[in-house]
Amino acid sequence: MTPPKHIVSAAAVVVNDRNEVLLIKGPGRGWEMPGGQVEEGESLKEAAIRETKEECGLDIEVTRFCGIFPNVSASICNTLFLGKPVGGELTVTPEALETGFFPIEQAMEMVTFLNFRERIQFSLDENMQPFYVEF
C-alpha cells in the first residue's frame, strides 16, 4: 500500500475535575498529550478518543474542537480537541512509558517537544479558539 500523501492527526488535551492536564511520556518526544494518526473511515473526534484509550487506558469525552496546527513542510495536519476523563484507568504502554495528570503550570514546564506546549496552551485558552497555526 502506498503511504498517504498527507497525514491527519488528532490529539486530546484532557483536563480532569482538579484542573490538571493529562500527559504521557513517549519514548521519543518526552511528555506530550495523547494523539496520533487518524485511520481511514474514522472521524477526527473518534481518533482523539481512540488514541487516548490506546496510549494510556483512559476513556475520554471530547468537549470541544480547539483548532489546527498544520505542518506544511511535512504535509501533516494536526487537529486538537479538549476532553475530560469519563472512565478507564491510566496505564503505561509502549507509546506511554509514564502517564499522569499534572497541574497546568507544571505540565507546561514538562512539555518540551517542538510546539507541543503552544498546542496545549491554545487548547486551554477559549479566547484563542478556533486557532490555525501554520509551521
C-alpha positions as CSV (number, residue, x, y, z in Angstrom):
1,M,0.0,0.0,0.0
2,T,1.3,3.5,-0.9
3,P,1.6,5.7,2.1
4,P,-0.8,8.7,2.1
5,K,0.4,12.0,0.6
6,H,-1.0,13.9,3.6
7,I,-1.3,12.7,7.2
8,V,-4.0,13.9,9.6
9,S,-3.6,13.5,13.3
10,A,-5.9,14.1,16.3
11,A,-4.7,14.9,19.8
12,A,-6.6,15.5,23.0
13,V,-5.8,17.9,25.8
14,V,-7.6,16.2,28.7
15,V,-8.4,18.1,31.8
16,N,-9.7,16.5,35.0
17,D,-12.0,17.9,37.6
18,R,-9.0,19.2,39.6
19,N,-7.9,21.3,36.5
20,E,-4.9,19.1,35.8
21,V,-3.7,18.1,32.4
22,L,-3.1,14.6,31.2
23,L,0.4,14.0,29.8
24,I,2.0,10.8,28.5
25,K,5.8,10.3,28.2
26,G,6.5,8.8,24.9
27,P,9.8,7.0,24.0
28,G,11.0,9.7,21.5
29,R,9.4,13.0,22.3
30,G,9.1,13.1,26.0
31,W,6.0,14.5,27.7
32,E,3.1,15.3,25.5
33,M,-0.7,15.0,25.1
34,P,-2.1,11.7,23.7
35,G,-2.8,11.6,20.0
36,G,-1.9,10.1,16.7
37,Q,-2.8,9.4,13.1
38,V,-6.5,9.3,12.0
39,E,-7.4,6.0,10.5
40,E,-9.4,5.6,7.3
41,G,-13.1,5.9,7.9
42,E,-12.6,7.4,11.3
43,S,-13.6,10.9,12.4
44,L,-11.2,13.3,13.9
45,K,-13.0,13.2,17.2
46,E,-13.1,9.4,17.2
47,A,-9.4,9.3,16.5
48,A,-8.6,11.6,19.5
49,I,-10.8,9.3,21.7
50,R,-9.2,6.1,20.4
51,E,-5.6,7.3,20.6
52,T,-6.1,8.4,24.2
53,K,-7.5,5.0,25.1
54,E,-4.8,3.1,23.2
55,E,-1.9,5.2,24.6
56,C,-2.8,5.4,28.2
57,G,-6.0,3.4,29.0
58,L,-8.2,6.4,29.7
59,D,-11.7,6.8,28.2
60,I,-12.5,10.5,27.4
61,E,-15.4,12.6,26.2
62,V,-14.4,15.3,23.7
63,T,-15.9,18.6,24.8
64,R,-14.6,21.0,22.2
65,F,-12.8,21.2,18.9
66,C,-9.9,23.7,19.5
67,G,-8.0,24.2,16.3
68,I,-5.4,23.1,13.8
69,F,-1.6,23.2,13.6
70,P,-0.8,22.2,10.0
71,N,2.9,21.3,9.5
72,V,3.1,22.4,5.8
73,S,6.6,21.1,5.1
74,A,5.8,17.6,6.4
75,S,2.2,17.5,4.9
76,I,0.7,16.8,8.4
77,C,-2.5,18.4,9.6
78,N,-2.6,18.2,13.5
79,T,-6.0,18.7,15.0
80,L,-6.6,19.5,18.7
81,F,-9.5,18.7,20.9
82,L,-10.3,19.4,24.6
83,G,-11.6,16.5,26.6
84,K,-12.4,15.2,30.0
85,P,-11.9,11.7,31.6
86,V,-15.0,9.6,31.8
87,G,-13.6,6.1,32.6
88,G,-10.8,3.7,32.2
89,E,-7.7,3.6,34.2
90,L,-4.3,5.2,33.5
91,T,-1.8,2.7,32.5
92,V,1.6,2.5,30.7
93,T,2.0,1.2,27.2
94,P,4.9,1.1,24.6
95,E,3.6,4.6,23.5
96,A,3.2,6.0,27.0
97,L,6.1,4.9,29.3
98,E,4.7,7.2,32.0
99,T,1.3,8.8,32.4
100,G,-0.3,11.3,34.8
101,F,-2.4,14.3,35.5
102,F,-0.3,17.4,36.3
103,P,-1.2,21.0,37.4
104,I,-1.2,23.2,34.3
105,E,1.9,25.2,35.2
106,Q,3.9,22.0,35.9
107,A,2.6,20.4,32.7
108,M,3.7,23.4,30.6
109,E,7.3,23.0,32.0
110,M,7.3,19.3,31.3
111,V,6.4,19.5,27.6
112,T,9.4,20.5,25.5
113,F,9.0,18.9,22.1
114,L,8.6,21.3,19.1
115,N,5.4,23.4,19.5
116,F,3.5,20.9,21.7
117,R,3.5,23.4,24.7
118,E,1.9,26.0,22.5
119,R,-0.7,23.5,21.2
120,I,-1.7,22.8,24.8
121,Q,-1.8,26.4,25.8
122,F,-4.0,27.3,22.8
123,S,-6.3,24.4,23.5
124,L,-6.8,25.6,27.1
125,D,-7.5,29.2,26.1
126,E,-11.0,29.7,24.7
127,N,-10.0,33.2,23.5
128,M,-7.6,31.6,21.1
129,Q,-10.1,29.2,19.5
130,P,-10.6,28.2,16.9
131,F,-6.9,28.5,16.0
132,Y,-5.0,27.9,12.8
133,V,-1.2,28.0,13.3
134,E,1.0,27.0,10.3
135,F,4.5,25.9,10.8
